[in-house]
Amino acid sequence: MKPNIVLIMVDQMRADCLSIQDHPVVDTPNLDQLARDGVLFKNAYTATPSCVPARATVLTGMSQTSTGRVGYQDQVPFNYEHTLPGELTKAGYHTQAVGKMHVYPARNLCGFHNVVLHDGYLHYNRNKSCNLESESFNHTGDDYLPWLKQQAGSQADLNDLGLDCNASTVARPWHLPEAQHPTNWVVSESIDFLRRRDPSKPFFLKMSFVRPHPPFDPPQVFFDMYKDLDLPDPAVGDWADLEDQERNGLNPVTLKGNVPKNRFKRAQAAYYALITHIDYQIGRFMQTMAEYGVMDNTIILFVSDHGELLGDHNLFRKGLPYEGSAKVPFILSDPGNVLKLKKNQSIEEVVELRDIMPTILDAANVDIPSSVDGKSVLPLCTGDAVEWRDYIHGEHAYGAGSHQFLTNGIEKYIWYSQSGEEQLFHLKEDPNEKNNLVDKSEYQERLVFWREILLRELNGREEGYTDGKRLIAGKKAKPTLEHLLASVNEKIYK
């Protein structure tokens, strides 16, 4: 029988927030064990670091240029011909998603047999309330909200804490019993799937948490683990803007600025607490898998869609190419030794979210569609020398912050397409990206090297970023419209 597969996906978790990565305070015992039972990829990235494009890549195995999502396009239908759950469904798997999907329309199955949905605050309904009678609720069909109202009372709502869904600088503990927290709910529903699944089929479960994405609302017991600790200061580069003359840091949903120290420390503690809370709930799920007798035939892949800047370089949230935002945790675990991996190892090769679909299909011995741009990471996990990609190309349409970036895990080159500003970092010597090497004479050859690669990547793009000989700044960053319009006209997606 084919192996069971669990894809555990979190939202907005930094790659460095693992105790197995020697984080100075964050404690993740169950994720550490997943890594010990498999492989930790130390240079895993999301090419387009925000929720919607990242999740399109996970579902399809396609790059951002193939999905047509080079930024946060949230109301474009997810009508892809080949999806990870769709291919597994066709191969005889019982497929289920629990938690966050963040696709459009919200109840799109995307190839799953069933979706038990909680998307948190859906951004295309952000100006509408989330009560049972609202148009927003009827539109999204969220499954967690009616359950919460049944448990906590008909007036219970996501807004009760007074925290916005993008507030990365404010926090407070969860106000209801821990069992009613959305993190616990995702695991409870996932356990219920183990009970209800078809035992004659292998299963694919996507267990998708909304946290540690804001609101920063951990249960009190987890907040207490961190609130009095000496928490690490954010990384601040020699290129960072520290003045904040407009006092942007006072805005709870700010993208940048000087946040009042005590306010920031509470948010930082709550963010770490949410990660540990998720870790403990993953432990709960693992215990249940063992009780149900499925652990030894189950492969587990843990990943985040993107990170959280958390004050690095005076920046917050995501969308930018820096390590806090674009680098993600990526663990392939094989507790039953199904894949015969060389366990308890770290791999330095650069991987990306597009590699998830081909990896899982490879593990399940299912054909990988030709539409997939990613590569299975399984050959990297044997301990043998394997030919691999030299770099990844990432980008994000982000207004004045629209950018392109390239990295091989050793160096990173960034080009801001609106201003023409360039940055170059040596990640091995400067993992926190504190020193921009663009003006250093000894790095001019490397600058030219990376610039020429980006010229090739952008050649022919509709925005007109290059004439083939030079990068051209000031061209409006936008979705690859030929893909998005084609989806409407049914020229690409079926």
C-alpha positions in Angstrom: 0.0 0.0 0.0 1.2 3.5 -0.7 2.3 5.6 2.2 0.1 8.0 4.0 1.2 11.6 3.7 0.6 14.6 6.0 1.5 18.1 4.9 1.6 20.4 7.9 1.6 24.0 6.8 1.8 27.0 9.0 1.4 30.7 8.1 4.1 33.3 8.5 6.6 31.3 10.4 10.3 32.3 10.2 12.8 29.6 9.3 15.0 30.4 12.3 12.3 29.9 14.9 13.2 26.2 15.6 15.2 25.1 18.6 16.9 22.6 16.4 18.2 25.7 14.5 19.7 26.9 17.8 17.2 29.8 18.2 18.1 31.4 21.6 14.6 31.2 23.1 12.0 29.4 20.8 11.2 25.9 22.0 9.9 23.4 19.4 10.4 19.9 20.8 8.0 18.1 18.4 9.3 19.8 15.3 12.8 19.0 16.4 11.8 15.4 16.6 10.3 15.5 13.1 13.7 16.8 11.9 15.6 14.1 13.8 13.3 11.5 12.0 14.1 13.0 8.7 15.8 15.9 6.9 15.9 19.6 7.7 16.4 21.9 4.7 18.4 24.9 5.9 18.0 27.0 2.7 14.3 26.7 1.9 12.6 29.7 0.4 9.3 31.0 -0.9 9.8 32.7 -4.2 6.8 35.1 -3.7 6.6 35.7 0.1 2.9 36.3 0.7 0.0 33.9 1.3 -1.9 33.6 -2.0 1.0 33.2 -4.5 2.9 30.9 -2.1 -0.2 28.7 -1.6 -0.7 28.5 -5.4 2.8 27.3 -5.7 2.4 24.6 -3.0 -0.8 23.4 -4.7 0.6 23.3 -8.2 4.4 22.8 -8.0 4.6 25.7 -10.4 6.8 28.8 -10.2 5.3 32.3 -9.8 5.6 33.0 -13.5 3.8 29.8 -14.4 0.9 30.4 -11.9 0.7 34.0 -13.0 0.8 35.1 -9.4 3.8 37.4 -8.8 2.1 39.3 -6.0 -1.0 39.2 -3.8 -3.8 38.6 -6.3 -6.5 37.3 -4.0 -9.6 37.3 -6.1 -8.4 35.3 -9.2 -9.9 31.8 -9.3 -7.7 28.8 -8.5 -8.5 26.9 -11.7 -5.3 24.9 -12.2 -5.5 21.7 -14.2 -3.0 19.8 -12.0 -2.9 20.1 -8.2 -1.2 18.1 -5.6 -4.4 16.8 -4.0 -6.0 16.3 -7.4 -3.2 14.0 -8.6 -3.2 12.1 -5.3 -7.0 11.8 -5.5 -6.7 10.3 -9.0 -4.0 7.9 -7.7 -6.4 6.4 -5.1 -5.7 8.6 -2.0 -8.4 9.8 0.4 -7.6 13.5 0.5 -8.6 16.0 3.1 -7.7 19.6 4.0 -8.2 21.1 7.4 -7.7 24.8 8.2 -6.4 27.5 6.0 -6.6 27.3 2.2 -6.7 31.0 1.1 -7.8 30.2 -2.4 -10.5 31.8 -4.5 -13.4 31.1 -4.3 -12.9 30.2 -0.7 -14.7 26.8 -0.9 -12.7 25.7 -4.0 -11.8 22.1 -3.3 -8.6 22.3 -5.5 -8.7 18.6 -5.9 -9.4 17.5 -2.3 -12.3 15.2 -1.5 -13.2 17.5 1.3 -12.1 20.7 3.0 -12.8 21.7 6.6 -12.2 25.4 6.3 -10.9 28.2 8.5 -9.1 30.9 6.6 -9.0 33.4 9.5 -9.7 36.9 8.2 -10.2 36.5 4.5 -8.7 39.6 3.0 -11.2 40.1 0.2 -13.9 40.4 2.9 -11.8 42.5 5.3 -14.4 45.3 5.4 -17.2 43.0 6.4 -17.9 41.4 9.7 -17.7 37.7 10.3 -20.9 37.0 12.2 -23.4 34.3 11.3 -25.8 36.6 9.6 -23.3 38.6 7.5 -22.8 38.4 3.7 -19.1 37.6 4.4 -19.9 34.5 6.4 -22.4 33.2 3.9 -19.9 33.8 1.1 -16.9 32.1 2.7 -18.6 29.2 4.4 -16.0 29.1 7.2 -16.4 26.0 9.3 -14.5 27.1 12.5 -16.7 30.2 13.1 -20.0 28.5 13.6 -18.3 25.8 15.8 -16.8 28.6 17.9 -20.2 30.2 18.3 -21.7 26.9 19.4 -18.9 26.5 21.9 -18.4 30.0 23.2 -21.8 31.6 22.6 -23.5 33.2 19.6 -21.8 36.6 20.1 -18.3 35.1 19.9 -16.3 36.5 17.0 -12.7 36.8 15.7 -12.7 40.5 16.4 -13.3 40.1 20.1 -9.6 40.4 21.0 -9.3 43.8 19.3 -6.4 42.6 17.2 -6.2 43.1 13.4 -5.3 40.1 11.2 -2.1 42.0 10.1 -1.1 43.5 13.4 2.5 42.2 13.8 3.3 44.7 16.6 0.5 44.2 19.2 -0.6 41.1 21.1 -2.7 39.7 23.9 -3.5 36.2 25.2 -6.4 34.2 23.9 -9.5 35.0 25.9 -11.4 31.7 25.7 -10.5 28.1 26.7 -7.4 26.8 24.9 -9.5 24.0 23.3 -11.4 26.7 21.4 -8.3 28.3 19.9 -8.2 27.9 16.1 -4.8 26.0 16.4 -6.4 23.4 18.6 -9.4 23.2 16.3 -7.3 22.4 13.3 -5.7 19.4 15.2 -9.1 18.3 16.6 -10.6 18.2 13.1 -7.5 16.4 11.7 -7.8 13.8 14.4 -11.5 13.4 13.5 -10.4 12.8 9.9 -8.2 9.9 11.1 -11.3 8.4 12.7 -13.6 9.0 9.7 -11.2 8.2 6.8 -11.6 5.3 4.4 -9.2 2.7 5.9 -9.0 0.9 2.5 -7.1 3.8 1.0 -3.9 5.7 1.8 -4.6 9.2 3.0 -3.3 12.7 2.2 -4.0 15.2 4.9 -3.1 18.9 4.6 -3.2 20.2 8.2 -3.0 24.0 7.7 -2.7 26.4 10.6 -3.6 30.1 10.4 -1.0 30.9 13.1 1.6 32.2 13.8 0.2 34.8 11.4 -1.4 37.6 13.3 -3.5 38.1 15.4 -0.8 37.3 18.0 -3.2 35.6 20.4 -1.5 32.6 22.1 -3.1 30.8 25.0 -1.9 32.3 28.3 0.2 29.3 29.3 2.3 29.7 26.1 2.5 33.5 26.4 3.8 33.0 29.9 6.7 30.9 28.6 8.1 33.9 26.8 6.8 37.2 28.3 9.6 37.5 30.9 12.5 36.2 28.9 15.4 38.2 27.5 14.3 38.1 23.9 16.7 38.6 21.0 16.9 42.0 19.3 15.9 42.2 15.7 18.7 42.3 13.1 19.3 45.8 11.8 21.3 46.3 8.6 23.6 49.2 7.8 21.2 50.1 5.0 18.0 50.1 7.2 15.9 53.3 7.7 15.7 53.9 11.4 14.4 57.5 11.5 10.7 56.9 11.1 9.9 60.6 10.9 6.2 59.8 10.0 6.0 57.6 13.2 4.8 54.6 11.2 5.8 52.4 14.1 2.7 53.5 16.1 0.4 51.9 13.5 -0.4 48.4 14.8 -0.5 47.0 11.2 2.6 48.9 10.1 5.0 47.6 7.5 7.9 49.5 9.0 9.0 52.0 11.7 10.0 52.4 15.4 7.5 50.4 17.5 7.4 51.3 21.2 9.8 48.9 23.0 7.4 47.3 25.4 4.7 46.9 22.8 7.2 45.2 20.4 8.5 42.8 23.1 4.9 41.6 23.9 4.3 41.0 20.2 7.6 39.1 19.9 6.8 37.0 22.9 3.3 36.2 21.6 4.7 35.3 18.2 7.1 32.8 19.7 4.4 31.5 21.9 2.1 30.8 19.0 4.9 28.7 17.4 5.3 26.7 20.6 1.6 26.3 20.8 1.4 24.9 17.3 4.4 22.6 18.1 2.6 21.1 21.2 -0.6 20.6 19.1 1.5 18.8 16.4 2.7 16.6 19.3 -0.9 15.9 20.2 -1.6 14.8 16.6 1.5 12.6 16.4 0.4 10.8 19.6 -3.0 10.2 18.0 -1.4 8.9 14.8 0.6 6.4 16.9 -2.6 5.3 18.7 -4.4 4.8 15.4 -1.4 2.7 14.2 -0.6 4.9 11.1 2.7 6.5 12.2 5.0 3.9 10.7 3.5 4.2 7.2 3.2 8.0 7.1 5.5 10.6 5.6 5.3 14.1 7.1 6.3 17.4 5.4 6.3 20.5 7.5 6.6 24.0 5.9 5.5 27.6 6.1 4.1 29.7 3.3 6.4 32.6 4.2 8.0 34.2 7.2 7.6 37.3 9.4 10.1 40.1 9.4 9.4 40.8 13.1 11.3 44.1 13.3 14.3 43.0 11.3 15.7 46.1 9.6 12.8 48.1 11.1 10.4 46.1 8.9 7.3 44.0 9.7 5.0 41.4 8.2 6.2 39.8 4.9 6.3 40.4 1.1 10.0 41.5 1.1 13.0 39.3 0.0 14.9 39.4 3.3 15.5 36.2 5.2 12.9 36.8 7.9 10.2 37.1 5.2 11.3 34.8 2.4 13.1 31.9 4.1 10.9 29.2 5.5 11.2 26.1 7.7 11.1 22.9 5.6 11.3 19.5 7.2 10.7 16.1 5.5 10.1 13.5 8.2 9.9 9.7 7.8 9.3 8.3 11.2 8.5 4.8 9.9 11.6 4.8 7.5 9.3 4.3 4.5 11.6 6.4 2.3 14.8 5.0 3.6 16.2 8.5 4.1 19.5 9.3 5.7 17.9 10.7 8.9 18.8 13.5 11.3 20.6 15.4 8.6 20.6 19.0 7.4 20.8 19.8 3.7 22.3 23.1 2.3 20.9 23.0 -1.3 18.4 25.7 -2.0 14.8 24.4 -2.2 11.5 26.3 -2.8 7.8 25.7 -2.2 7.4 24.5 -5.8 9.4 21.4 -4.7 6.7 20.2 -2.4 4.3 18.8 -5.0 6.9 16.8 -6.9 8.5 15.5 -3.6 5.2 14.2 -2.3 4.2 12.7 -5.7 7.6 11.1 -5.9 7.2 9.6 -2.4 3.8 8.3 -3.4 5.1 6.9 -6.7 2.6 9.0 -8.6 3.5 10.5 -12.0 4.6 14.2 -11.8 2.7 16.3 -14.4 4.7 18.2 -17.0 3.2 21.5 -15.7 5.3 21.2 -12.5 8.4 23.4 -12.3 9.7 22.1 -9.0 11.9 19.1 -8.3 11.6 16.2 -5.9 14.0 16.7 -3.0 14.1 12.9 -2.3 17.4 12.5 -4.3 19.0 15.0 -2.0 18.1 13.0 1.0 20.1 9.9 0.1 23.5 11.3 1.2 24.8 10.8 -2.3 26.0 13.6 -4.6 23.1 14.9 -6.7 22.9 17.5 -9.4 20.7 20.3 -8.2 19.6 23.9 -9.2 22.1 26.7 -8.9 19.7 29.3 -7.5 16.1 30.3 -7.2 14.4 33.4 -8.6 11.9 35.2 -6.5 9.8 38.4 -6.7 6.9 40.3 -5.4 4.7 43.0 -6.9 4.6 45.3 -3.9 4.1 48.9 -5.0 7.2 51.0 -4.4 8.8 47.9 -2.8 8.3 45.7 -5.8 11.4 43.6 -6.3 13.2 40.7 -7.8 15.7 38.5 -6.0 18.1 35.6 -6.6 19.7 33.4 -4.1 21.7 30.2 -3.9 21.7 30.0 -0.1 25.2 31.5 0.0 24.6 34.9 -1.6 21.5 36.9 -2.3 21.0 39.6 -4.9 18.0 42.0 -4.7 16.8 44.5 -7.3 14.0 46.9 -6.5 12.3 47.3 -9.8 10.7 50.7 -9.2 13.8 52.5 -7.9 16.6 50.5 -9.4 18.2 50.0 -6.0 20.4 46.9 -5.6 21.5 44.9 -2.6 24.0 42.0 -2.4 24.4 39.9 0.8 26.9 37.1 1.6 24.5 34.9 3.6 27.2 32.6 4.9 29.2 35.4 6.4 26.3 37.7 7.1 23.2 35.5 7.7 21.2 38.5 9.0 21.8 40.6 5.9 23.3 43.5 7.9 25.9 44.5 5.3 25.0 45.5 1.8 28.0 44.7 -0.4 26.9 46.5 -3.6 29.4 49.3 -3.2 32.3 47.0 -2.2 34.9 46.8 -4.9 35.8 43.2 -4.2 32.2 42.2 -4.9 31.7 43.9 -8.3 32.3 40.7 -10.2 29.7 38.9 -8.1 27.3 41.8 -8.7 27.7 41.6 -12.4 27.3 37.8 -12.2 23.9 38.0 -10.4 22.7 40.9 -12.5 23.3 38.9 -15.7 21.3 36.0 -14.3 18.4 38.3 -13.5 18.5 39.7 -17.0 18.0 36.2 -18.4 15.1 35.5 -15.9 13.3 38.7 -16.9 13.9 38.7 -20.6 10.6 38.8 -22.4 8.5 39.7 -19.4 5.5 41.9 -20.2 6.5 44.6 -17.7 9.6 45.5 -19.8 12.1 45.1 -16.9 14.9 44.6 -19.4 15.8 45.1 -23.1 18.1 42.1 -22.8 21.2 44.2 -22.1 20.3 46.1 -18.9 17.7 46.2 -16.1 15.2 49.0 -16.6 13.7 50.5 -13.4 10.4 52.2 -13.1 8.3 49.7 -15.0 5.1 48.9 -13.1 5.2 45.6 -11.4 2.0 43.6 -12.0 0.7 40.1 -12.3 1.6 38.2 -15.5 -1.6 39.3 -17.1 -1.4 36.9 -20.0 -1.8 34.1 -17.5 -4.5 35.7 -15.4 -6.6 36.8 -18.4 -6.1 33.4 -20.0 -7.6 31.8 -16.9 -10.7 33.9 -17.4 -10.9 33.0 -21.0 -10.1 29.3 -20.3 -7.1 29.4 -22.6 -4.7 27.9 -20.0 -6.7 26.4 -17.1 -9.2 23.6 -17.8 
